[in-house]
Amino acid sequence: MTIERLEEIFEKIESNWDGDNAFQGLQILSKYTKNLIQAAEHDIIYSCSIDDIIDELTEQDATDLAKLNWHIDYGNFACFV
């Protein structure tokens, strides 16, 4: 996976999540890191750095994150809660 491909997936896939999209996304990311939450603000959580897992991230997991309405912010995976 490349950052360019990941950005393309996130731009093209429409979100169609059901349930707790933050928790479901963290479950996906837990395959790649143990440090799941790096920071949080009022209504958003930031997870791992894209650079830290981009080489291992599968296209299916990237697609699933996009469907769960996750996005890229400050070089990290992020999700509104």
C-alpha positions in Angstrom: 0.0 0.0 0.0 1.1 3.5 -0.7 0.0 6.8 0.8 -1.3 7.8 -2.6 -3.4 4.7 -3.0 -4.7 5.1 0.6 -5.8 8.7 -0.2 -7.4 7.5 -3.4 -9.4 4.8 -1.5 -10.5 7.3 1.2 -11.6 9.8 -1.5 -13.6 7.3 -3.6 -15.3 5.1 -1.0 -18.6 6.2 0.4 -19.1 5.7 4.1 -21.9 3.1 4.9 -21.2 2.1 8.4 -23.5 0.6 10.9 -22.8 0.7 14.6 -19.8 2.2 16.5 -17.6 3.2 13.6 -14.8 4.4 16.0 -14.6 1.1 17.8 -14.8 -0.9 14.6 -12.0 1.1 13.0 -9.8 0.7 16.1 -10.4 -3.1 15.8 -9.0 -3.0 12.3 -6.0 -0.8 13.3 -5.3 -3.1 16.2 -3.9 -5.6 13.7 -1.1 -3.2 13.0 -0.3 -1.4 16.3 -0.7 -1.6 20.0 -0.9 2.2 20.5 -4.3 2.7 19.1 -5.2 6.2 20.4 -2.6 8.8 20.0 -4.7 11.9 20.8 -8.3 13.1 21.2 -10.1 16.4 20.9 -13.7 17.3 21.6 -15.2 15.1 18.9 -12.4 13.3 17.2 -9.8 10.6 18.0 -6.5 10.2 16.3 -5.0 6.8 16.0 -1.6 5.6 14.7 0.5 7.3 12.2 -0.1 6.3 8.6 3.7 6.1 8.0 4.0 3.5 10.8 1.7 1.0 9.2 1.3 1.9 5.5 3.6 -0.9 4.3 1.6 -3.6 6.1 -1.9 -2.1 5.6 -4.1 -4.2 3.2 -6.3 -2.7 0.6 -9.3 -4.4 2.2 -8.6 -2.9 5.6 -8.1 0.6 4.0 -11.4 0.2 2.2 -13.2 -0.9 5.4 -11.8 2.1 7.3 -13.1 4.4 4.5 -16.5 2.7 4.7 -16.5 3.4 8.5 -15.9 7.1 7.8 -12.3 7.2 9.0 -10.0 9.7 7.4 -6.5 11.1 7.3 -5.7 14.1 9.5 -2.2 15.3 10.6 -0.7 12.2 9.1 -2.7 9.9 11.3 -5.9 7.9 11.0 -8.7 9.8 12.5 -12.4 9.4 13.3 -15.1 11.7 14.5 -16.9 10.3 17.5 
